[in-house]
Amino acid sequence: MDLIYQTWPWYFSGFIIGMVMLALIYFGNTFGMSSNLRSLCTIGGAGKFAEFFRFDWKAQSWNLIVVFGAMIGGFVAVHYMHDASNVAINPKTIEQLSQYGFDAPNGKLAPDSMFGNEAFQSPKMIAILIIGGVLIGFGSRYAGGCTSGHAIQGMSNLQIPSLKAVIGFFVGGLIMAYWLFPLIF
């Protein structure tokens, strides 16, 4: 049981992800989290209003199970398997966050004032979360997939558009971390 409660090394996790990708390729399926939004909108009846949502979502039902499994797995990991001693955030990161007015995460990966219930008490944070969500949704649709779809599935299939998308994701992340984050906060 100790193996379950510890952080797995990158080579073990990477091997498991690689095996899952080989199985998906073998069975002719593609992986990606953002494609599930299209399935959920179709289930909700969006096909009545837009051609894009008129497709057989049942063929992608296995991918919906992956999303629900990720949500359940995240809940179990946070509430039953969380070990704060494994979280080691660089002191420089904590110092930079304090300069922007955020408290130290205290055994978590992100401060509560940014991603906890405290974020919903500030109109500025609510606006940032809504705008950020819209931009992420637009970006994943514009790029033809999200980071998991392009970086894991697309790159394992050696797709050039996925390589371009992943490069764009990293450049965008660097721009956000070094230029936009200080402006916003």
N, C-alpha and C positions, 0 to 999 in steps of 0.2 A: 504493500500500500504506500510505502514511502515514495515510490516512483511517481505516483499520481500527484502527490502534494508538492513535489519539487519542480523547479523550472527545468524544462527539457532543453538539452543542448541543441544548437542550431542544426547540426548534422543529422540528428535523429528526426527532428520536426521536418526538416527539408526532405529527408528520405520519404517520410510518410506522405507529405504533400506531393512529391514526385510520383509515388505509387498510385495515389488517388487520380492524378492527372492522366497517367497511363491507362487506368481503368476507364476513365471518362472518354478518352480518345478511342479506346477499343470498342466501347459501346455506342460511339457516335454522339455523345453528349458534350455540351459546352458548359463551362462553369462561369458564374459571375453573379454577384449580389444585386447589382442595379437592374438586371433584366427581370427580376422578380417584381419590381414596381409596375412594369408593363402588365405582368400577369395579374397582379392585385387590382389594377385599374380595370382590366378586362373582366375579372370576376365581379367587380362593382358596377359593371354596365357601361363602361366608357366606350365600348364598341358601337353603341347607338349614336355616338356623336362624332367619332373619328375613325377613319379607315385603319389607322395604325394599330388600334386596339382590337381589330377583328382578326383573331387567330385562335388556334386550338390551344388554349392555355393548359389543358389537361396533359398535353405532351410534355409540358415543363413542370408538372406537379412535383416531380422529384426534387427540383431546385427549390421549391417552396418549403419542402421538408428540411433542406439544408439551412434555410434562413431560420426557421423555427427551432431547429437543433442548435444553431449558433446562439440564439436568444436564450434558450433554456440552459445551454452550456455556460454562457456568460453569467447567468443568474446563479447557477450552482457554484461556479468558481468564485464569485465574489462573496456569496453568503456562507458557503460551507468549506471552501478550500483556500481562502485568502490568508496569506502569511505576510504580514507587514514587514517582517525582517528581510524578505527577498527584494523589497523595493529599495533601490539605491539610486537616488537622483543626484546628478552632479551638483555639488554645492554652488557652482557658478550659475547653473540654471535657477536654483532657488533664489540666489541673490538677484538675478535679473527679474524674476517674477515679482520679488518684493519691491523692486524699483517701479514696477507698473501697478503696484497696489494689491498684489495677490499674496495671501499667506502661504507658508510652506505647506506642501501636500500632506505631511504627517502620515507617512506610511501608505500613501495612495499615489497613483500615477499622475493625478492632476488635482489642483486645488478645488475645494468644494465651491468656492465663490465663482469659479469658472464653469464647472460641470456638475455641481451638486444642486441641491434644492435652493441654495442661496442665489443661484443664477436667475431664478424665476422671480426674485424679489426686486430686481433692478430692471427698469424699462430699457436701459441701454443694452444690458446683456440679452434680454428677450429679443430686441431688434437685431442684435448681432447673430443670435442663433437662427432667427428666421431668415435673415439675408444670407447667412452662410449656408443654410439648408437649401435655399433656392439656387444659389450659385453652384453648390455641389450637384444638385439634380440636373441643372442645365449643363454643367460641364461633363457629367457622365453621359448624358444623352448626346451632346455634341461630339464627344470623343468616341461614341459607339460602345461605351462600357465604362466600368469603374476600375479602380486600381486592382481589385482582386481578379476581375475578368481579364484585363490586359496583362498585368504583371505575372499572374500565375498561369492562366489558360493560354492567352495569346503568345506570351514569350515561350512557353513550352512547345507551342506549335510553330515557332520560328516565324511569326507573322511580323512583317516590317511595320504595318500600322500600329501594332501593339508596342513595338520598340519606340516609335515616335511618341505615342501616348505616354508611356512610362517616363521618357525623358521630359516631356511636358509636365507630368505630375511632379517630378523632382524639382524642376526649375520653378514651378509655381509654389511648391512648398518652401523653397529657399527664399523666394521673393516675399512670401507671407511672413516667414520667421524673422527675416533680417530687416525688411523695410516696412511692410504694412502693419505688423503686430505692434511695433513701437508707436506708429501713428495713431492706431485705433485706441490703444490703452495709454 
